[in-house]
Amino acid sequence: MEATYTMKVEPSRTPGKVTAHSSDAHAFTTSMPLLDGARYWQGVGPPSTASICTIWSSGTGYWSLRSTIGTAAGLAVSTNRSGTPIFVPHEGQ
């Protein structure tokens, strides 16, 4: 079984963004922790088929998102004509 690479997410001082901490102690501020975290891990070297999971905990609630590193690294978020968020290919891919 392959390892799961994690990004723990917490509030940031920057409006609209969070601070993501990887399980290897790398930290960065982002508005897309799963996607940017996957691109970070992709640069470090795990296989693109490995799982990435982002975890948010705030008070009594929590959420998590999961993907493979390769899939999440290849995506970005944009908006369609009506302003709804959509996934699009990442420009660097």
PDB file of N, CA, C and O in Angstrom:
ATOM      1  N   MET A   1       0.842  -1.184   0.000  1.00  0.00           N
ATOM      2  CA  MET A   1       0.000   0.000   0.000  1.00  0.00           C
ATOM      3  C   MET A   1       0.888   1.248   0.000  1.00  0.00           C
ATOM      4  O   MET A   1       1.821   1.360   0.795  1.00  0.00           O
ATOM      5  N   GLU A   2       0.584   2.174  -0.894  1.00  0.00           N
ATOM      6  CA  GLU A   2       1.366   3.411  -0.968  1.00  0.00           C
ATOM      7  C   GLU A   2       1.023   4.343   0.184  1.00  0.00           C
ATOM      8  O   GLU A   2      -0.067   4.280   0.753  1.00  0.00           O
ATOM      9  N   ALA A   3       1.959   5.196   0.511  1.00  0.00           N
ATOM     10  CA  ALA A   3       1.749   6.184   1.565  1.00  0.00           C
ATOM     11  C   ALA A   3       0.754   7.242   1.102  1.00  0.00           C
ATOM     12  O   ALA A   3       0.576   7.459  -0.097  1.00  0.00           O
ATOM     13  N   THR A   4       0.114   7.892   2.059  1.00  0.00           N
ATOM     14  CA  THR A   4      -0.735   9.049   1.784  1.00  0.00           C
ATOM     15  C   THR A   4       0.023  10.273   2.246  1.00  0.00           C
ATOM     16  O   THR A   4       0.495  10.320   3.382  1.00  0.00           O
ATOM     17  N   TYR A   5       0.146  11.258   1.386  1.00  0.00           N
ATOM     18  CA  TYR A   5       0.850  12.499   1.677  1.00  0.00           C
ATOM     19  C   TYR A   5      -0.190  13.518   2.108  1.00  0.00           C
ATOM     20  O   TYR A   5      -1.199  13.710   1.431  1.00  0.00           O
ATOM     21  N   THR A   6       0.060  14.174   3.243  1.00  0.00           N
ATOM     22  CA  THR A   6      -0.977  15.028   3.814  1.00  0.00           C
ATOM     23  C   THR A   6      -0.595  16.499   3.830  1.00  0.00           C
ATOM     24  O   THR A   6       0.578  16.873   3.834  1.00  0.00           O
ATOM     25  N   MET A   7      -1.647  17.320   3.839  1.00  0.00           N
ATOM     26  CA  MET A   7      -1.535  18.767   4.009  1.00  0.00           C
ATOM     27  C   MET A   7      -2.534  19.130   5.107  1.00  0.00           C
ATOM     28  O   MET A   7      -3.742  18.997   4.914  1.00  0.00           O
ATOM     29  N   LYS A   8      -2.042  19.580   6.241  1.00  0.00           N
ATOM     30  CA  LYS A   8      -2.916  20.045   7.316  1.00  0.00           C
ATOM     31  C   LYS A   8      -3.170  21.529   7.072  1.00  0.00           C
ATOM     32  O   LYS A   8      -2.230  22.294   6.857  1.00  0.00           O
ATOM     33  N   VAL A   9      -4.418  21.930   7.103  1.00  0.00           N
ATOM     34  CA  VAL A   9      -4.810  23.284   6.734  1.00  0.00           C
ATOM     35  C   VAL A   9      -5.312  24.029   7.961  1.00  0.00           C
ATOM     36  O   VAL A   9      -6.043  23.477   8.783  1.00  0.00           O
ATOM     37  N   GLU A  10      -4.910  25.295   8.073  1.00  0.00           N
ATOM     38  CA  GLU A  10      -5.363  26.139   9.180  1.00  0.00           C
ATOM     39  C   GLU A  10      -5.592  27.558   8.667  1.00  0.00           C
ATOM     40  O   GLU A  10      -5.120  27.904   7.584  1.00  0.00           O
ATOM     41  N   PRO A  11      -6.308  28.383   9.428  1.00  0.00           N
ATOM     42  CA  PRO A  11      -6.556  29.758   8.981  1.00  0.00           C
ATOM     43  C   PRO A  11      -5.250  30.517   8.731  1.00  0.00           C
ATOM     44  O   PRO A  11      -4.222  30.246   9.352  1.00  0.00           O
ATOM     45  N   SER A  12      -5.323  31.458   7.821  1.00  0.00           N
ATOM     46  CA  SER A  12      -4.182  32.309   7.489  1.00  0.00           C
ATOM     47  C   SER A  12      -4.530  33.750   7.811  1.00  0.00           C
ATOM     48  O   SER A  12      -5.704  34.099   7.932  1.00  0.00           O
ATOM     49  N   ARG A  13      -3.523  34.576   7.948  1.00  0.00           N
ATOM     50  CA  ARG A  13      -3.760  36.010   8.146  1.00  0.00           C
ATOM     51  C   ARG A  13      -4.128  36.693   6.830  1.00  0.00           C
ATOM     52  O   ARG A  13      -4.600  37.830   6.826  1.00  0.00           O
ATOM     53  N   THR A  14      -3.909  35.996   5.717  1.00  0.00           N
ATOM     54  CA  THR A  14      -4.226  36.533   4.402  1.00  0.00           C
ATOM     55  C   THR A  14      -5.678  36.212   4.062  1.00  0.00           C
ATOM     56  O   THR A  14      -6.045  35.038   4.014  1.00  0.00           O
ATOM     57  N   PRO A  15      -6.513  37.221   3.826  1.00  0.00           N
ATOM     58  CA  PRO A  15      -7.926  36.964   3.518  1.00  0.00           C
ATOM     59  C   PRO A  15      -8.089  36.048   2.300  1.00  0.00           C
ATOM     60  O   PRO A  15      -7.407  36.218   1.289  1.00  0.00           O
ATOM     61  N   GLY A  16      -8.999  35.079   2.409  1.00  0.00           N
ATOM     62  CA  GLY A  16      -9.290  34.174   1.316  1.00  0.00           C
ATOM     63  C   GLY A  16      -8.294  33.044   1.147  1.00  0.00           C
ATOM     64  O   GLY A  16      -8.393  32.262   0.201  1.00  0.00           O
ATOM     65  N   LYS A  17      -7.327  32.950   2.061  1.00  0.00           N
ATOM     66  CA  LYS A  17      -6.304  31.905   1.945  1.00  0.00           C
ATOM     67  C   LYS A  17      -6.169  31.150   3.258  1.00  0.00           C
ATOM     68  O   LYS A  17      -6.660  31.587   4.300  1.00  0.00           O
ATOM     69  N   VAL A  18      -5.497  30.016   3.187  1.00  0.00           N
ATOM     70  CA  VAL A  18      -5.197  29.199   4.361  1.00  0.00           C
ATOM     71  C   VAL A  18      -3.705  28.920   4.378  1.00  0.00           C
ATOM     72  O   VAL A  18      -3.023  29.094   3.368  1.00  0.00           O
ATOM     73  N   THR A  19      -3.203  28.490   5.513  1.00  0.00           N
ATOM     74  CA  THR A  19      -1.824  28.027   5.596  1.00  0.00           C
ATOM     75  C   THR A  19      -1.858  26.511   5.597  1.00  0.00           C
ATOM     76  O   THR A  19      -2.546  25.893   6.410  1.00  0.00           O
ATOM     77  N   ALA A  20      -1.109  25.919   4.679  1.00  0.00           N
ATOM     78  CA  ALA A  20      -1.042  24.463   4.556  1.00  0.00           C
ATOM     79  C   ALA A  20       0.320  24.000   5.039  1.00  0.00           C
ATOM     80  O   ALA A  20       1.347  24.576   4.679  1.00  0.00           O
ATOM     81  N   HIS A  21       0.325  22.955   5.858  1.00  0.00           N
ATOM     82  CA  HIS A  21       1.554  22.353   6.376  1.00  0.00           C
ATOM     83  C   HIS A  21       1.620  20.922   5.879  1.00  0.00           C
ATOM     84  O   HIS A  21       0.715  20.132   6.148  1.00  0.00           O
ATOM     85  N   SER A  22       2.672  20.578   5.161  1.00  0.00           N
ATOM     86  CA  SER A  22       2.826  19.211   4.673  1.00  0.00           C
ATOM     87  C   SER A  22       3.339  18.317   5.793  1.00  0.00           C
ATOM     88  O   SER A  22       3.861  18.796   6.800  1.00  0.00           O
ATOM     89  N   SER A  23       3.182  17.015   5.600  1.00  0.00           N
ATOM     90  CA  SER A  23       3.648  16.072   6.620  1.00  0.00           C
ATOM     91  C   SER A  23       5.169  16.013   6.702  1.00  0.00           C
ATOM     92  O   SER A  23       5.707  15.341   7.582  1.00  0.00           O
ATOM     93  N   ASP A  24       5.884  16.710   5.792  1.00  0.00           N
ATOM     94  CA  ASP A  24       7.340  16.812   5.918  1.00  0.00           C
ATOM     95  C   ASP A  24       7.772  18.210   6.367  1.00  0.00           C
ATOM     96  O   ASP A  24       8.926  18.597   6.186  1.00  0.00           O
ATOM     97  N   ALA A  25       6.824  18.973   6.961  1.00  0.00           N
ATOM     98  CA  ALA A  25       7.071  20.273   7.608  1.00  0.00           C
ATOM     99  C   ALA A  25       7.209  21.457   6.656  1.00  0.00           C
ATOM    100  O   ALA A  25       7.640  22.527   7.088  1.00  0.00           O
ATOM    101  N   HIS A  26       6.864  21.312   5.387  1.00  0.00           N
ATOM    102  CA  HIS A  26       6.854  22.456   4.468  1.00  0.00           C
ATOM    103  C   HIS A  26       5.547  23.216   4.690  1.00  0.00           C
ATOM    104  O   HIS A  26       4.495  22.595   4.840  1.00  0.00           O
ATOM    105  N   ALA A  27       5.597  24.542   4.713  1.00  0.00           N
ATOM    106  CA  ALA A  27       4.392  25.349   4.916  1.00  0.00           C
ATOM    107  C   ALA A  27       4.296  26.415   3.830  1.00  0.00           C
ATOM    108  O   ALA A  27       5.306  26.961   3.386  1.00  0.00           O
ATOM    109  N   PHE A  28       3.053  26.705   3.408  1.00  0.00           N
ATOM    110  CA  PHE A  28       2.819  27.760   2.429  1.00  0.00           C
ATOM    111  C   PHE A  28       1.382  28.254   2.557  1.00  0.00           C
ATOM    112  O   PHE A  28       0.524  27.564   3.109  1.00  0.00           O
ATOM    113  N   THR A  29       1.132  29.441   2.047  1.00  0.00           N
ATOM    114  CA  THR A  29      -0.190  30.051   2.072  1.00  0.00           C
ATOM    115  C   THR A  29      -0.808  29.906   0.684  1.00  0.00           C
ATOM    116  O   THR A  29      -0.152  30.157  -0.327  1.00  0.00           O
ATOM    117  N   THR A  30      -2.078  29.498   0.647  1.00  0.00           N
ATOM    118  CA  THR A  30      -2.733  29.201  -0.618  1.00  0.00           C
ATOM    119  C   THR A  30      -4.246  29.308  -0.495  1.00  0.00           C
ATOM    120  O   THR A  30      -4.791  29.278   0.609  1.00  0.00           O
ATOM    121  N   SER A  31      -4.913  29.431  -1.623  1.00  0.00           N
ATOM    122  CA  SER A  31      -6.375  29.356  -1.643  1.00  0.00           C
ATOM    123  C   SER A  31      -6.828  27.982  -2.148  1.00  0.00           C
ATOM    124  O   SER A  31      -8.023  27.688  -2.134  1.00  0.00           O
ATOM    125  N   MET A  32      -5.896  27.145  -2.591  1.00  0.00           N
ATOM    126  CA  MET A  32      -6.210  25.805  -3.115  1.00  0.00           C
ATOM    127  C   MET A  32      -5.267  24.773  -2.504  1.00  0.00           C
ATOM    128  O   MET A  32      -4.368  24.290  -3.193  1.00  0.00           O
ATOM    129  N   PRO A  33      -5.447  24.421  -1.223  1.00  0.00           N
ATOM    130  CA  PRO A  33      -4.468  23.562  -0.560  1.00  0.00           C
ATOM    131  C   PRO A  33      -4.335  22.164  -1.164  1.00  0.00           C
ATOM    132  O   PRO A  33      -3.227  21.627  -1.201  1.00  0.00           O
ATOM    133  N   LEU A  34      -5.417  21.562  -1.634  1.00  0.00           N
ATOM    134  CA  LEU A  34      -5.294  20.227  -2.221  1.00  0.00           C
ATOM    135  C   LEU A  34      -4.493  20.292  -3.519  1.00  0.00           C
ATOM    136  O   LEU A  34      -3.584  19.488  -3.726  1.00  0.00           O
ATOM    137  N   LEU A  35      -4.820  21.237  -4.387  1.00  0.00           N
ATOM    138  CA  LEU A  35      -4.171  21.318  -5.691  1.00  0.00           C
ATOM    139  C   LEU A  35      -2.726  21.805  -5.574  1.00  0.00           C
ATOM    140  O   LEU A  35      -1.823  21.217  -6.168  1.00  0.00           O
ATOM    141  N   ASP A  36      -2.510  22.871  -4.816  1.00  0.00           N
ATOM    142  CA  ASP A  36      -1.139  23.368  -4.635  1.00  0.00           C
ATOM    143  C   ASP A  36      -0.294  22.393  -3.826  1.00  0.00           C
ATOM    144  O   ASP A  36       0.905  22.254  -4.071  1.00  0.00           O
ATOM    145  N   GLY A  37      -0.919  21.713  -2.858  1.00  0.00           N
ATOM    146  CA  GLY A  37      -0.203  20.696  -2.095  1.00  0.00           C
ATOM    147  C   GLY A  37       0.227  19.542  -2.985  1.00  0.00           C
ATOM    148  O   GLY A  37       1.327  19.014  -2.826  1.00  0.00           O
ATOM    149  N   ALA A  38      -0.629  19.144  -3.919  1.00  0.00           N
ATOM    150  CA  ALA A  38      -0.269  18.072  -4.853  1.00  0.00           C
ATOM    151  C   ALA A  38       0.906  18.498  -5.726  1.00  0.00           C
ATOM    152  O   ALA A  38       1.799  17.695  -5.997  1.00  0.00           O
ATOM    153  N   ARG A  39       0.911  19.754  -6.168  1.00  0.00           N
ATOM    154  CA  ARG A  39       2.045  20.225  -6.981  1.00  0.00           C
ATOM    155  C   ARG A  39       3.332  20.267  -6.145  1.00  0.00           C
ATOM    156  O   ARG A  39       4.413  19.976  -6.656  1.00  0.00           O
ATOM    157  N   TYR A  40       3.213  20.631  -4.862  1.00  0.00           N
ATOM    158  CA  TYR A  40       4.390  20.583  -3.976  1.00  0.00           C
ATOM    159  C   TYR A  40       4.916  19.148  -3.902  1.00  0.00           C
ATOM    160  O   TYR A  40       6.100  18.904  -4.133  1.00  0.00           O
ATOM    161  N   TRP A  41       4.024  18.193  -3.577  1.00  0.00           N
ATOM    162  CA  TRP A  41       4.457  16.804  -3.429  1.00  0.00           C
ATOM    163  C   TRP A  41       4.993  16.266  -4.745  1.00  0.00           C
ATOM    164  O   TRP A  41       5.951  15.493  -4.744  1.00  0.00           O
ATOM    165  N   GLN A  42       4.402  16.655  -5.863  1.00  0.00           N
ATOM    166  CA  GLN A  42       4.881  16.197  -7.159  1.00  0.00           C
ATOM    167  C   GLN A  42       6.336  16.612  -7.380  1.00  0.00           C
ATOM    168  O   GLN A  42       7.125  15.857  -7.947  1.00  0.00           O
ATOM    169  N   GLY A  43       6.678  17.808  -6.932  1.00  0.00           N
ATOM    170  CA  GLY A  43       8.050  18.290  -7.057  1.00  0.00           C
ATOM    171  C   GLY A  43       9.028  17.593  -6.136  1.00  0.00           C
ATOM    172  O   GLY A  43      10.224  17.546  -6.423  1.00  0.00           O
ATOM    173  N   VAL A  44       8.534  17.051  -5.032  1.00  0.00           N
ATOM    174  CA  VAL A  44       9.394  16.369  -4.058  1.00  0.00           C
ATOM    175  C   VAL A  44       9.724  14.951  -4.513  1.00  0.00           C
ATOM    176  O   VAL A  44      10.793  14.432  -4.191  1.00  0.00           O
ATOM    177  N   GLY A  45       8.816  14.318  -5.258  1.00  0.00           N
ATOM    178  CA  GLY A  45       9.161  13.036  -5.822  1.00  0.00           C
ATOM    179  C   GLY A  45       8.285  11.828  -5.584  1.00  0.00           C
ATOM    180  O   GLY A  45       8.591  10.785  -6.160  1.00  0.00           O
ATOM    181  N   PRO A  46       7.211  11.861  -4.783  1.00  0.00           N
ATOM    182  CA  PRO A  46       6.390  10.658  -4.667  1.00  0.00           C
ATOM    183  C   PRO A  46       5.749  10.306  -6.017  1.00  0.00           C
ATOM    184  O   PRO A  46       5.629  11.175  -6.880  1.00  0.00           O
ATOM    185  N   PRO A  47       5.342   9.066  -6.208  1.00  0.00           N
ATOM    186  CA  PRO A  47       4.694   8.700  -7.464  1.00  0.00           C
ATOM    187  C   PRO A  47       3.374   9.447  -7.645  1.00  0.00           C
ATOM    188  O   PRO A  47       2.686   9.753  -6.670  1.00  0.00           O
ATOM    189  N   SER A  48       3.029   9.736  -8.894  1.00  0.00           N
ATOM    190  CA  SER A  48       1.796  10.489  -9.162  1.00  0.00           C
ATOM    191  C   SER A  48       0.551   9.702  -8.782  1.00  0.00           C
ATOM    192  O   SER A  48      -0.531  10.278  -8.664  1.00  0.00           O
ATOM    193  N   THR A  49       0.687   8.395  -8.590  1.00  0.00           N
ATOM    194  CA  THR A  49      -0.448   7.569  -8.185  1.00  0.00           C
ATOM    195  C   THR A  49      -0.656   7.553  -6.674  1.00  0.00           C
ATOM    196  O   THR A  49      -1.658   7.018  -6.200  1.00  0.00           O
ATOM    197  N   ALA A  50       0.269   8.128  -5.910  1.00  0.00           N
ATOM    198  CA  ALA A  50       0.127   8.190  -4.446  1.00  0.00           C
ATOM    199  C   ALA A  50      -1.019   9.122  -4.089  1.00  0.00           C
ATOM    200  O   ALA A  50      -1.350  10.031  -4.851  1.00  0.00           O
ATOM    201  N   SER A  51      -1.621   8.896  -2.932  1.00  0.00           N
ATOM    202  CA  SER A  51      -2.741   9.719  -2.481  1.00  0.00           C
ATOM    203  C   SER A  51      -2.261  10.962  -1.755  1.00  0.00           C
ATOM    204  O   SER A  51      -1.234  10.955  -1.078  1.00  0.00           O
ATOM    205  N   ILE A  52      -3.038  12.039  -1.914  1.00  0.00           N
ATOM    206  CA  ILE A  52      -2.833  13.251  -1.121  1.00  0.00           C
ATOM    207  C   ILE A  52      -4.147  13.540  -0.419  1.00  0.00           C
ATOM    208  O   ILE A  52      -5.223  13.357  -0.988  1.00  0.00           O
ATOM    209  N   CYS A  53      -4.047  13.991   0.816  1.00  0.00           N
ATOM    210  CA  CYS A  53      -5.229  14.308   1.602  1.00  0.00           C
ATOM    211  C   CYS A  53      -5.006  15.641   2.298  1.00  0.00           C
ATOM    212  O   CYS A  53      -3.967  15.850   2.925  1.00  0.00           O
ATOM    213  N   THR A  54      -5.977  16.544   2.192  1.00  0.00           N
ATOM    214  CA  THR A  54      -5.920  17.777   2.966  1.00  0.00           C
ATOM    215  C   THR A  54      -6.905  17.644   4.115  1.00  0.00           C
ATOM    216  O   THR A  54      -7.985  17.073   3.957  1.00  0.00           O
ATOM    217  N   ILE A  55      -6.528  18.172   5.267  1.00  0.00           N
ATOM    218  CA  ILE A  55      -7.341  18.028   6.469  1.00  0.00           C
ATOM    219  C   ILE A  55      -7.510  19.398   7.112  1.00  0.00           C
ATOM    220  O   ILE A  55      -6.530  20.111   7.328  1.00  0.00           O
ATOM    221  N   TRP A  56      -8.736  19.762   7.413  1.00  0.00           N
ATOM    222  CA  TRP A  56      -9.060  21.019   8.074  1.00  0.00           C
ATOM    223  C   TRP A  56      -9.803  20.688   9.344  1.00  0.00           C
ATOM    224  O   TRP A  56     -10.721  19.869   9.324  1.00  0.00           O
ATOM    225  N   SER A  57      -9.432  21.299  10.439  1.00  0.00           N
ATOM    226  CA  SER A  57     -10.141  21.113  11.693  1.00  0.00           C
ATOM    227  C   SER A  57     -10.368  22.474  12.316  1.00  0.00           C
ATOM    228  O   SER A  57      -9.431  23.248  12.511  1.00  0.00           O
ATOM    229  N   SER A  58     -11.625  22.760  12.628  1.00  0.00           N
ATOM    230  CA  SER A  58     -11.962  24.046  13.224  1.00  0.00           C
ATOM    231  C   SER A  58     -13.053  23.825  14.263  1.00  0.00           C
ATOM    232  O   SER A  58     -14.193  23.511  13.919  1.00  0.00           O
ATOM    233  N   GLY A  59     -12.708  23.986  15.509  1.00  0.00           N
ATOM    234  CA  GLY A  59     -13.689  23.763  16.564  1.00  0.00           C
ATOM    235  C   GLY A  59     -14.160  22.326  16.575  1.00  0.00           C
ATOM    236  O   GLY A  59     -13.351  21.407  16.709  1.00  0.00           O
ATOM    237  N   THR A  60     -15.460  22.118  16.437  1.00  0.00           N
ATOM    238  CA  THR A  60     -16.005  20.772  16.473  1.00  0.00           C
ATOM    239  C   THR A  60     -16.166  20.168  15.083  1.00  0.00           C
ATOM    240  O   THR A  60     -16.561  19.009  14.957  1.00  0.00           O
ATOM    241  N   GLY A  61     -15.867  20.937  14.040  1.00  0.00           N
ATOM    242  CA  GLY A  61     -16.043  20.419  12.687  1.00  0.00           C
ATOM    243  C   GLY A  61     -14.724  20.127  12.011  1.00  0.00           C
ATOM    244  O   GLY A  61     -13.677  20.638  12.409  1.00  0.00           O
ATOM    245  N   TYR A  62     -14.787  19.296  10.977  1.00  0.00           N
ATOM    246  CA  TYR A  62     -13.601  19.026  10.174  1.00  0.00           C
ATOM    247  C   TYR A  62     -14.040  18.613   8.783  1.00  0.00           C
ATOM    248  O   TYR A  62     -15.188  18.223   8.574  1.00  0.00           O
ATOM    249  N   TRP A  63     -13.131  18.700   7.844  1.00  0.00           N
ATOM    250  CA  TRP A  63     -13.364  18.180   6.498  1.00  0.00           C
ATOM    251  C   TRP A  63     -12.055  17.699   5.932  1.00  0.00           C
ATOM    252  O   TRP A  63     -10.982  18.062   6.415  1.00  0.00           O
ATOM    253  N   SER A  64     -12.146  16.891   4.915  1.00  0.00           N
ATOM    254  CA  SER A  64     -10.937  16.455   4.227  1.00  0.00           C
ATOM    255  C   SER A  64     -11.256  16.252   2.755  1.00  0.00           C
ATOM    256  O   SER A  64     -12.389  15.943   2.386  1.00  0.00           O
ATOM    257  N   LEU A  65     -10.253  16.430   1.932  1.00  0.00           N
ATOM    258  CA  LEU A  65     -10.338  16.189   0.495  1.00  0.00           C
ATOM    259  C   LEU A  65      -9.228  15.220   0.141  1.00  0.00           C
ATOM    260  O   LEU A  65      -8.143  15.276   0.721  1.00  0.00           O
ATOM    261  N   ARG A  66      -9.491  14.331  -0.810  1.00  0.00           N
ATOM    262  CA  ARG A  66      -8.502  13.317  -1.171  1.00  0.00           C
ATOM    263  C   ARG A  66      -8.478  13.161  -2.686  1.00  0.00           C
ATOM    264  O   ARG A  66      -9.508  13.270  -3.352  1.00  0.00           O
ATOM    265  N   SER A  67      -7.299  12.906  -3.213  1.00  0.00           N
ATOM    266  CA  SER A  67      -7.100  12.663  -4.636  1.00  0.00           C
ATOM    267  C   SER A  67      -5.780  11.923  -4.799  1.00  0.00           C
ATOM    268  O   SER A  67      -5.087  11.653  -3.818  1.00  0.00           O
ATOM    269  N   THR A  68      -5.435  11.598  -6.036  1.00  0.00           N
ATOM    270  CA  THR A  68      -4.066  11.168  -6.294  1.00  0.00           C
ATOM    271  C   THR A  68      -3.259  12.427  -6.575  1.00  0.00           C
ATOM    272  O   THR A  68      -3.806  13.432  -7.029  1.00  0.00           O
ATOM    273  N   ILE A  69      -1.976  12.376  -6.308  1.00  0.00           N
ATOM    274  CA  ILE A  69      -1.116  13.537  -6.523  1.00  0.00           C
ATOM    275  C   ILE A  69      -1.159  13.972  -7.982  1.00  0.00           C
ATOM    276  O   ILE A  69      -1.274  15.165  -8.261  1.00  0.00           O
ATOM    277  N   GLY A  70      -1.070  13.034  -8.913  1.00  0.00           N
ATOM    278  CA  GLY A  70      -1.055  13.371 -10.326  1.00  0.00           C
ATOM    279  C   GLY A  70      -2.319  14.061 -10.797  1.00  0.00           C
ATOM    280  O   GLY A  70      -2.248  15.031 -11.551  1.00  0.00           O
ATOM    281  N   THR A  71      -3.478  13.577 -10.365  1.00  0.00           N
ATOM    282  CA  THR A  71      -4.745  14.175 -10.777  1.00  0.00           C
ATOM    283  C   THR A  71      -4.893  15.577 -10.207  1.00  0.00           C
ATOM    284  O   THR A  71      -5.202  16.513 -10.944  1.00  0.00           O
ATOM    285  N   ALA A  72      -4.676  15.737  -8.896  1.00  0.00           N
ATOM    286  CA  ALA A  72      -4.841  17.048  -8.266  1.00  0.00           C
ATOM    287  C   ALA A  72      -3.822  18.056  -8.784  1.00  0.00           C
ATOM    288  O   ALA A  72      -4.153  19.229  -8.953  1.00  0.00           O
ATOM    289  N   ALA A  73      -2.591  17.623  -9.038  1.00  0.00           N
ATOM    290  CA  ALA A  73      -1.559  18.543  -9.536  1.00  0.00           C
ATOM    291  C   ALA A  73      -1.897  19.079 -10.919  1.00  0.00           C
ATOM    292  O   ALA A  73      -1.443  20.160 -11.293  1.00  0.00           O
ATOM    293  N   GLY A  74      -2.686  18.337 -11.679  1.00  0.00           N
ATOM    294  CA  GLY A  74      -3.040  18.753 -13.027  1.00  0.00           C
ATOM    295  C   GLY A  74      -4.246  19.653 -13.118  1.00  0.00           C
ATOM    296  O   GLY A  74      -4.673  19.999 -14.220  1.00  0.00           O
ATOM    297  N   LEU A  75      -4.819  20.049 -11.968  1.00  0.00           N
ATOM    298  CA  LEU A  75      -6.027  20.868 -11.963  1.00  0.00           C
ATOM    299  C   LEU A  75      -5.801  22.242 -11.352  1.00  0.00           C
ATOM    300  O   LEU A  75      -4.895  22.437 -10.542  1.00  0.00           O
ATOM    301  N   ALA A  76      -6.635  23.184 -11.750  1.00  0.00           N
ATOM    302  CA  ALA A  76      -6.725  24.513 -11.149  1.00  0.00           C
ATOM    303  C   ALA A  76      -8.210  24.829 -11.031  1.00  0.00           C
ATOM    304  O   ALA A  76      -9.042  24.108 -11.583  1.00  0.00           O
ATOM    305  N   VAL A  77      -8.546  25.880 -10.329  1.00  0.00           N
ATOM    306  CA  VAL A  77      -9.933  26.294 -10.188  1.00  0.00           C
ATOM    307  C   VAL A  77     -10.118  27.611 -10.928  1.00  0.00           C
ATOM    308  O   VAL A  77      -9.315  28.535 -10.798  1.00  0.00           O
ATOM    309  N   SER A  78     -11.185  27.674 -11.699  1.00  0.00           N
ATOM    310  CA  SER A  78     -11.561  28.889 -12.421  1.00  0.00           C
ATOM    311  C   SER A  78     -13.058  29.087 -12.200  1.00  0.00           C
ATOM    312  O   SER A  78     -13.660  28.378 -11.394  1.00  0.00           O
ATOM    313  N   THR A  79     -13.651  30.015 -12.885  1.00  0.00           N
ATOM    314  CA  THR A  79     -15.096  30.197 -12.811  1.00  0.00           C
ATOM    315  C   THR A  79     -15.676  30.162 -14.216  1.00  0.00           C
ATOM    316  O   THR A  79     -15.034  30.586 -15.177  1.00  0.00           O
ATOM    317  N   ASN A  80     -16.902  29.650 -14.323  1.00  0.00           N
ATOM    318  CA  ASN A  80     -17.556  29.650 -15.615  1.00  0.00           C
ATOM    319  C   ASN A  80     -18.281  30.978 -15.824  1.00  0.00           C
ATOM    320  O   ASN A  80     -18.143  31.884 -15.002  1.00  0.00           O
ATOM    321  N   ARG A  81     -19.036  31.108 -16.887  1.00  0.00           N
ATOM    322  CA  ARG A  81     -19.701  32.381 -17.229  1.00  0.00           C
ATOM    323  C   ARG A  81     -20.674  32.853 -16.167  1.00  0.00           C
ATOM    324  O   ARG A  81     -20.896  34.053 -16.011  1.00  0.00           O
ATOM    325  N   SER A  82     -21.258  31.906 -15.431  1.00  0.00           N
ATOM    326  CA  SER A  82     -22.212  32.299 -14.391  1.00  0.00           C
ATOM    327  C   SER A  82     -21.550  32.507 -13.034  1.00  0.00           C
ATOM    328  O   SER A  82     -22.226  32.786 -12.044  1.00  0.00           O
ATOM    329  N   GLY A  83     -20.216  32.370 -12.990  1.00  0.00           N
ATOM    330  CA  GLY A  83     -19.486  32.613 -11.749  1.00  0.00           C
ATOM    331  C   GLY A  83     -19.325  31.399 -10.862  1.00  0.00           C
ATOM    332  O   GLY A  83     -18.828  31.517  -9.742  1.00  0.00           O
ATOM    333  N   THR A  84     -19.733  30.237 -11.336  1.00  0.00           N
ATOM    334  CA  THR A  84     -19.600  28.992 -10.573  1.00  0.00           C
ATOM    335  C   THR A  84     -18.180  28.454 -10.678  1.00  0.00           C
ATOM    336  O   THR A  84     -17.628  28.401 -11.778  1.00  0.00           O
ATOM    337  N   PRO A  85     -17.576  28.054  -9.567  1.00  0.00           N
ATOM    338  CA  PRO A  85     -16.227  27.481  -9.642  1.00  0.00           C
ATOM    339  C   PRO A  85     -16.215  26.180 -10.435  1.00  0.00           C
ATOM    340  O   PRO A  85     -17.122  25.358 -10.305  1.00  0.00           O
ATOM    341  N   ILE A  86     -15.193  25.998 -11.251  1.00  0.00           N
ATOM    342  CA  ILE A  86     -15.018  24.773 -12.038  1.00  0.00           C
ATOM    343  C   ILE A  86     -13.534  24.389 -12.034  1.00  0.00           C
ATOM    344  O   ILE A  86     -12.658  25.236 -11.860  1.00  0.00           O
ATOM    345  N   PHE A  87     -13.277  23.102 -12.226  1.00  0.00           N
ATOM    346  CA  PHE A  87     -11.894  22.641 -12.393  1.00  0.00           C
ATOM    347  C   PHE A  87     -11.492  22.806 -13.849  1.00  0.00           C
ATOM    348  O   PHE A  87     -12.276  22.523 -14.755  1.00  0.00           O
ATOM    349  N   VAL A  88     -10.271  23.265 -14.067  1.00  0.00           N
ATOM    350  CA  VAL A  88      -9.696  23.408 -15.400  1.00  0.00           C
ATOM    351  C   VAL A  88      -8.280  22.851 -15.343  1.00  0.00           C
ATOM    352  O   VAL A  88      -7.722  22.703 -14.256  1.00  0.00           O
ATOM    353  N   PRO A  89      -7.684  22.536 -16.508  1.00  0.00           N
ATOM    354  CA  PRO A  89      -6.296  22.078 -16.498  1.00  0.00           C
ATOM    355  C   PRO A  89      -5.366  23.165 -15.957  1.00  0.00           C
ATOM    356  O   PRO A  89      -5.525  24.347 -16.263  1.00  0.00           O
ATOM    357  N   HIS A  90      -4.394  22.742 -15.149  1.00  0.00           N
ATOM    358  CA  HIS A  90      -3.397  23.679 -14.619  1.00  0.00           C
ATOM    359  C   HIS A  90      -2.464  24.091 -15.750  1.00  0.00           C
ATOM    360  O   HIS A  90      -2.037  23.244 -16.534  1.00  0.00           O
ATOM    361  N   GLU A  91      -2.147  25.355 -15.845  1.00  0.00           N
ATOM    362  CA  GLU A  91      -1.321  25.879 -16.946  1.00  0.00           C
ATOM    363  C   GLU A  91       0.059  25.270 -16.992  1.00  0.00           C
ATOM    364  O   GLU A  91       0.642  25.163 -18.072  1.00  0.00           O
ATOM    365  N   GLY A  92       0.602  24.870 -15.863  1.00  0.00           N
ATOM    366  CA  GLY A  92       1.935  24.297 -15.824  1.00  0.00           C
ATOM    367  C   GLY A  92       2.001  22.846 -16.232  1.00  0.00           C
ATOM    368  O   GLY A  92       3.087  22.268 -16.277  1.00  0.00           O
ATOM    369  N   GLN A  93       0.881  22.249 -16.528  1.00  0.00           N
ATOM    370  CA  GLN A  93       0.831  20.809 -16.861  1.00  0.00           C
ATOM    371  C   GLN A  93       0.870  20.587 -18.354  1.00  0.00           C
ATOM    372  O   GLN A  93       0.837  19.444 -18.809  1.00  0.00           O
TER     373      GLN A  93
END
